[in-house]
């Protein structure tokens, strides 16, 4: 039996594929390469370039590779872009996501690990954020993920389609083989490292008037390999016949934008220029996870618990891949 990984040529998807293969799992990747990289997937992994809403493609590869579970990463994930182009996000993340679920169900696959997000919570009423926190997203990206979570709940009740929805906080870091390579890049840590390398002239600090100790937004940064391992544990959980769940993934500690920049200066030993700009629409002030449920339900504990190690792994990958995935 095999595992279908949609969006497996992307940042978190490619790392999860790497970890699945290290664990001896058979993996099939489906990615339209609109934002992923073909070279991020090993040539000996079965790869299909196409859309998740292609019913014939999905059902065919499920049949041909005897797929019995799916990890679904294929989604757009830029907050700012979702604000300016909400139709793009509801089409790709919701409509096509539902089409994927229907194709899987039609092919007899009823186990899915869903790449969700802390953006479903919106501006937090309290921190750290637990899974019972009210969900009212601050941007269309968060809404698109929340809508698909509600669809999954309905499919579970009606069709016994079981899932684990992993609401993770800020993915960061790298493995030796895989790291962040987005265009355009909007994530803080790769931008900070790009400024350290001279690839960009400065780092924009969007807002210095948040209700936080130094006025900049606070986020919970989780290493990408810890995320990948959580997906594998979630698959094992579903394979045991356990019920559907919503689970946060984070470290339980938040760092401000300025703290990240200062940590990167220490890790790299290089100056990093900054420029304060206006807040971005849709950005909450503070997002920090209560990840106790992940430990209780999945037995998951993050291995990377300090910011320096997360930044250090990303720095090593960045220096080894100064232009990202060369394609």
N, C-alpha and C positions, 0 to 999 in steps of 0.2 A: 504494500500500500504506500501511497505517496501523499505529500502535503503540497497543496497549491499555495504559492505566495504571490498575491497580486501586488504590484508595485515593488517587486523584488529587486529592481534595478535602482531603486532610490536609496536614500541615506540609511534609514533604519531597516528597510527591507533587505538591503544587501548584507548588512551585518547579521541579521537574523538568519538569512540563508547560509552565511558562513558558519554560524553556530550550529544550525540544524545539521549541516553536512559533517561537522566535527563530531556530532553526536550519533552519526551513522544513519540519519534519516534520508529517505528518498525525497527529492524536492523538484518541483516544477515551477517555473517562474512565468508569470504573465505581466507584461508591462508595455504600455504604448510608447514609451521613451519620450513623452512630451517633456518630462522633467527628470527622468532617470538616465542612467548611463549604461550602454550595453557592456562596456568593459568592466563595470562593477560586478558583473555576473560571470563566474568562471565558465569557460567554453564547454566544459563537460557537464554542465547543468542544463537539462532540457529547458529551452527558452522559446517563448512565443511572443512576438510583437503584435499587439492587438488591444482591443478595447474590452473592458470588463462587461460591457453591455452587448457583446456579440454572443448571442445565445448558442449558436452552432459551434463557435470556437470553444467556449467554456465547456459545454457538454461533451464535445469531442475530446478535448484534452483530459477531462475527468475520466472518460471511458478508456482512452488509450493508455493512461498512466495509472489507472486504478486509484484515483485520488479519493481519500476518505475524509479529509479535513482541509480547511482553508484558513490562512492568515491573511487578512485583508488590510493592506497598507495603501492601496491605490486611491489617493485623494489629493486635492489641492489644499495647501496649508499656509498661505500667506494672509495674515490678518488684514493688512492694508489693502491688498488686492481684493479681498472679499468685500470690503466696504465699498470700493469703487466699482466692482464687477460682481454683484451678488448673484446674477443669473448664472454666471460661469460656475459658481460654487454649488448652487442648488442643482444644477444639471449634472455636474461631474460627481459630486459627493453624495447626492440624494438619489436622483433619478437613475444614474448608472449603478449606484450601489444597490438599489432595489432590483435592478435587472440582474445583477450578479447573484443576489440571493435566490431569485427565481430560477436562474440557470442551475445553480448548485442543487436546489431542492428538486428540480426536474431530473437531475442526474443522480439523485439519491444521496447527496452529501448534506448532512444536517449538523455539522460541527464547524463553528467558525470562531476565530479569535479576531476581534475588531480593534483596529487602531483608532481609539477615541482620544479625547483631550480634556485637559482641565479647563479649556475655554468654554465648555458647556456650563460652567458655574457662573461665569460673569464676574462682576465686581463682588469680592467676598464680603459676606456679612460677619464672618469670624475666621480666624486662622489659628492653627492649620485647618485646611479644608478636608472634611471627611466626605464619604460617599453620600451621606444623608443631607449634605448641604443643599439648599435650594438651587435649582438650575435655571438661570435666566441670562443667556449669553449676551456679551457686550458687542458682538460682531457677527456678521453672516457666516463666517467660518465656524464659529462655535454653534450657531443654530443648525448648520448643515449636519454637523456631527450629532447633535442632540436629536434631530429628526430621525436619523438612521438608528439611533439607540431605541427610540420609541417603536420604529418599524420592527426591529429585532425582538422587542418584547412581544409585539403582536404576533410575529411569526412563531415565537416560542409557544405561545398559548394555542395558536390555531394549528400549527404544523409540527410541533415538537422539534423545532429547529433550535438547537441549543448553542449558546454563545457565551464567551467571556468578553466583555467590553473593558478594555484597559484605558483608563483616563490618565494619560501621562502628562507630566509637567514639561519642563524644557529639556529636550534631548541635546546632548553635547558629547564631545570627546570622539575618539576614533580607535579602531584597531590598527594593526600594522598594515592590513590590506585595504581597509575601507574607512572613508571619512566623509566630511561634508563638502559637497561641490554643487552649489545651487547657482542658478542664474535667473534673475538677480539674487544676490545673497542678501538676506535680511536678518539672519540670526547673529546675535551679539558676538559670541566667542569667535567664529571664523572671521567676522569683520574686524575684531580687535587684533587678531593674529595677522590679518591682511595689512593692517596699518603698521604693525611691528615690522613686517617684511618690506614695507614700502610699496605694496601693491595698490593701496589707496592712501590719500594724503592724511586722512584723519578719521576718527570714529565719531559719528553723530550720536549725541546723547539726547534722546527725545523726551524732554520734560525734566525740569529740576525743581518742580513745585508740587510733587506728590506728597501725600501725608505719610512720609517715611523718614527715618532718621537723617538721611543726607539729601532727601528731596527727589531721589531717582527711584524708578520702579524696581521692585524686588521680585525675583523669580527663584524657583527651586530647580537646580540643574542636576539632571540624572544622566549617568554615563550610558552611552548607546549599547554597550555590551550588557549592562544590567537590564536594559529594556528588552534586548533580544532574549536573554535567559528567562525573563518573565513570560514572554510569549510561549516559549517551550514548556514552561511549567503550566501555563494555562491550557495548552493542548493536552498535556498529560492529565490534567484535572478533568477535562471534558471526556477523555478516553475512559476514565474510570466510571463514567456515567453520572457525574455530579451535575447539579442544576446550574442554570445560567446565572451569571453574576456580573456586577459592575465593580471594578476595582481600580483604585488610584495607584499610580506609580510615581514615586518621588523619593527624596532623601529625608524630607521633614525639616530641611533647613533652607532658608532663603538668603540670597545675596543680591545686593543692589547693583545697578549698572556700574557705578563708580567702584564698588568693591571688586567686580569682575575685571575692570580695566586695570586696577592697581595690582591685582593678583597676576594678571598677564604680564605686566611690567616686570614683576619679580621672576616669573617663570622664564621669560624670554631674555631678560637682561637688557631690554631695548626700550627706548622711549616710545610712547604712544600718544600722538596728538589727539585732542578731543575738541568737539564743537557742540555747544548746547543749542538745541533747536526746539521748536514747539512740540508739544505732545502729539502722538499719532492717535487718530480716531480709533476707538475700540480697544485701547490698551488699558486693562485694569492696573491698579496701583501695586497690588501685592498678591502673588499666587504661590502658596506654600502648601505642600501635601501633608495630610495625615495618611501615612501609608501602612498603618497597623493592620488593616484588613488583608493586604497583600501577604503579609507575614503569616497571619492566622489561616487564611484560606489556601494560599498557594505554597506556603513555606518559603517565600521569597524574601531575601534580605540583600540590599545593594552592597556590592563589594567596594565600590568607589564612593567614599563618603566625604572626601574633602575636595574643595574646588581646585586646588593646585594640581592634583593628580588628573582631574578631568581635563583641565586646560593643557597640562603637560602632554597627554596622549594626543590631543588635537594638534599641538605644536609639532610633535614628531611627525605626524602624518602630513601636515602642511609643508614642513621642510622637505619631506621626501616626495611630495607631489605639488610643487610650486604652481603648476597650472591646472591642478585638479586631475581628473581623469582625462588623459590625452586621447582624443578620439578623432 
